[in-house]
Amino acid sequence: MNAIKVFAVLLLGCIFSTKNMAATQHINLVKPVVAAFKAGDKDTIAERVHYPLKRKAPLEAIKNKHMLIARFDEVFDKAFVEKITTSNIRHDWQMMGWRGIMFDSGKLWLDFDGSIWAVPYESEAEKTRREALIAKQKQRLHESLREFTQPILTWKTKKHLIRIDELAENQYRYAAWDITQTMADEPRIVITGGTLSFDGSGGNHFYTFMNNGYRYVCHVIVLGNEQSPAGQLEVFKNGVQVLSEPALDF
């Protein structure tokens, strides 16, 4: 075998070895997570979570370890725990670039230290409670806003109270009040026909609403840093920014 052939064989070996490492490097990170679920060790699992752990609106985010333990069986119901404990770590958990490790097509996400940073899975108990909260919300809203399929977000900024709802699939409505008002009051402005756009692949996204030369943009910050607000409201008039306010409450 000449030198060129030897080099080609070595190169191919390196490529296959690198691919194999990339496909299995997550295993040691996932193993202790699965082991904790198998042991029913809620305390260890709660220690591994990044807080606040967001839940589907209007459910309150889980703010700390004690809150997660109290709601553990609602977030991780029996069916979901069984999926985790019987999962094939090599095949059911996947490295997804810089976003981390994904389980079951995105129902749970781990960071690169093996911590849990997102649980998009929704149990039947959470779904039932969420639907009950939506029904209560509708009764407390101004009558002009009670028709929607699901709430998207509710923000307070320095000067405004903001609400976005989904009216139908991919059809969004923006409503805003002065900060001194409540949602039972008639909103100062209502805009329909909003659009949803994604900012990269880390989960950050934004809603855009157009109204008489004004453009309202609500940036939802999923992947940020410790100083990042939950979101940012920006308003533009004829392309010029006239307002930028962080979300103070989410």
C-alpha positions in Angstrom: 0.0 0.0 0.0 1.5 3.3 -1.1 1.7 6.5 1.1 -1.4 8.0 -0.6 -3.5 4.9 0.2 -2.3 4.8 3.7 -3.2 8.5 4.2 -6.6 7.9 2.8 -7.3 5.0 5.1 -6.2 7.0 8.1 -8.3 9.9 7.1 -11.4 7.8 6.7 -10.7 6.2 10.0 -10.5 9.7 11.7 -13.8 10.8 10.0 -15.7 7.7 11.1 -14.2 8.0 14.6 -15.2 11.7 14.9 -18.8 10.9 13.7 -19.1 8.1 16.2 -17.9 10.4 19.0 -20.4 13.1 18.0 -23.2 10.6 18.0 -22.4 9.2 21.5 -20.8 12.1 23.4 -24.1 12.9 25.1 -24.5 9.5 26.7 -22.6 10.3 29.9 -24.7 13.5 30.3 -28.0 11.8 29.9 -27.3 8.7 32.0 -27.6 10.4 35.4 -30.8 12.2 34.4 -32.4 9.0 33.4 -31.1 7.3 36.5 -32.7 10.0 38.7 -36.1 9.5 37.0 -35.8 5.7 37.4 -35.1 6.2 41.1 -38.0 8.6 41.5 -35.5 11.1 43.0 -37.5 14.4 42.6 -34.9 16.3 44.7 -32.0 15.4 42.4 -34.1 16.2 39.3 -35.2 19.5 40.7 -31.5 20.4 41.4 -30.8 19.9 37.7 -33.4 22.4 36.4 -32.7 25.9 35.1 -35.2 28.3 36.7 -37.6 29.8 35.9 -38.9 26.7 34.0 -41.5 28.2 31.6 -44.9 26.5 31.2 -47.4 27.0 28.4 -49.3 30.3 28.9 -51.2 31.2 31.1 -49.6 28.6 33.5 -47.2 30.2 35.9 -43.5 29.5 35.3 -41.8 27.3 37.9 -39.5 29.6 39.8 -37.5 27.3 42.1 -36.8 23.8 43.3 -39.5 23.8 45.9 -42.1 24.8 43.4 -41.0 22.1 41.0 -41.2 19.4 43.6 -44.7 20.6 44.5 -45.8 20.4 40.9 -43.6 17.5 39.9 -46.3 15.0 39.1 -48.1 17.6 36.9 -45.0 18.4 34.9 -43.6 14.9 34.7 -46.6 12.7 34.7 -46.5 8.9 34.8 -46.6 8.5 31.0 -43.7 11.0 30.4 -41.6 9.5 33.2 -42.0 6.1 31.7 -40.9 7.4 28.3 -37.8 8.8 29.9 -36.9 5.8 32.0 -37.4 3.3 29.1 -35.7 5.5 26.5 -32.7 4.4 24.5 -30.1 7.0 25.4 -28.1 6.4 22.2 -31.1 6.9 19.9 -33.9 8.8 21.7 -31.6 11.6 23.0 -29.9 13.6 20.3 -27.2 16.3 20.2 -28.7 19.4 18.5 -25.6 21.6 18.0 -25.3 24.5 20.4 -28.9 24.2 21.5 -28.1 21.1 23.7 -29.5 17.6 23.9 -33.1 16.9 22.7 -35.3 14.1 24.0 -38.4 12.7 22.1 -38.5 15.3 19.3 -38.2 18.3 21.7 -40.4 17.3 24.7 -37.4 17.9 27.0 -34.0 19.6 26.6 -30.7 19.3 28.4 -27.8 21.7 28.5 -24.2 20.6 28.0 -23.8 20.2 31.7 -26.6 17.7 31.9 -29.1 20.2 33.4 -32.7 20.5 32.2 -33.4 23.9 30.6 -36.8 23.3 28.9 -39.7 20.9 29.2 -42.2 21.7 26.4 -44.1 18.5 27.2 -47.6 19.1 28.5 -49.3 16.6 30.6 -53.1 16.1 30.7 -53.2 17.6 34.2 -51.4 20.7 33.0 -53.6 20.9 29.9 -56.8 20.8 32.0 -55.5 23.4 34.5 -54.4 25.6 31.6 -57.8 25.4 29.9 -59.5 26.3 33.3 -57.2 29.3 33.6 -58.0 30.5 30.1 -61.7 30.3 30.9 -61.2 32.5 34.0 -59.0 34.9 32.0 -61.8 35.4 29.5 -64.2 36.4 32.2 -61.8 39.0 33.5 -60.9 40.4 30.1 -62.7 43.3 28.4 -65.6 41.8 26.5 -64.1 42.9 23.1 -61.1 40.5 23.7 -62.8 37.3 25.0 -62.7 35.4 21.7 -59.4 33.7 21.2 -58.0 30.1 21.0 -55.1 30.5 23.3 -53.1 33.2 25.1 -49.6 33.9 24.0 -48.1 36.4 26.4 -48.9 39.1 28.9 -46.3 41.7 29.7 -45.9 44.8 31.8 -43.4 47.4 30.6 -42.7 50.7 32.3 -45.6 52.4 30.6 -47.8 49.7 29.1 -49.8 46.5 29.8 -49.6 44.3 26.7 -51.4 41.1 25.7 -51.0 38.9 22.6 -53.5 36.1 21.8 -53.8 33.6 19.0 -57.2 34.0 17.3 -56.7 31.0 15.0 -53.8 29.1 13.7 -51.0 31.6 13.1 -53.3 34.6 13.5 -52.4 36.9 16.3 -53.9 39.9 18.1 -52.1 42.6 20.0 -53.9 44.6 22.7 -52.4 47.3 24.9 -53.4 49.5 27.9 -51.8 52.2 29.9 -49.9 50.7 32.9 -52.5 52.2 35.3 -55.3 50.2 33.6 -56.4 46.6 33.9 -57.3 44.1 31.2 -61.0 44.5 32.2 -60.8 48.0 30.8 -61.3 48.8 27.2 -57.8 48.5 25.5 -56.2 51.7 24.2 -55.2 49.9 21.0 -56.1 46.5 19.4 -54.3 45.2 16.3 -55.1 42.0 14.5 -53.2 40.3 11.6 -50.0 39.8 13.5 -47.2 37.5 12.4 -44.8 35.2 14.2 -41.1 35.0 13.2 -38.2 33.1 14.6 -34.8 34.6 15.4 -32.3 31.8 14.8 -32.7 28.3 16.1 -32.4 28.9 19.8 -36.1 29.6 20.5 -36.0 33.4 20.4 -38.9 34.8 18.4 -41.0 37.9 17.8 -44.5 39.0 16.9 -45.0 41.9 14.5 -48.2 44.0 14.1 -48.8 46.8 11.6 -51.1 49.8 12.2 -51.4 53.1 10.3 -47.7 53.5 9.6 -46.6 52.1 13.0 -44.9 48.7 13.5 -45.2 47.0 16.9 -42.6 44.3 17.6 -42.7 42.0 20.7 -39.4 40.1 21.0 -39.6 37.0 23.2 -36.2 36.2 24.6 -35.9 32.5 25.3 -32.2 32.2 24.9 -30.4 35.1 26.6 -28.2 35.7 29.6 -28.9 36.4 33.3 -29.5 40.1 32.6 -31.8 39.6 29.6 -35.4 40.6 30.1 -38.2 38.1 29.2 -38.9 40.3 26.2 -38.7 43.6 24.5 -41.4 45.9 23.1 -40.3 48.0 20.1 -42.4 50.5 18.2 -41.5 52.0 14.9 -43.1 54.9 13.0 -42.4 54.9 9.3 -39.3 52.8 9.9 -37.9 55.0 12.8 -37.9 53.5 16.3 -40.0 55.6 18.7 -40.2 53.3 21.7 -38.2 50.4 23.2 -39.2 49.0 26.6 -38.2 45.7 28.3 -40.8 43.4 29.7 -40.7 43.9 33.5 -43.2 41.1 34.2 -43.8 38.0 32.2 
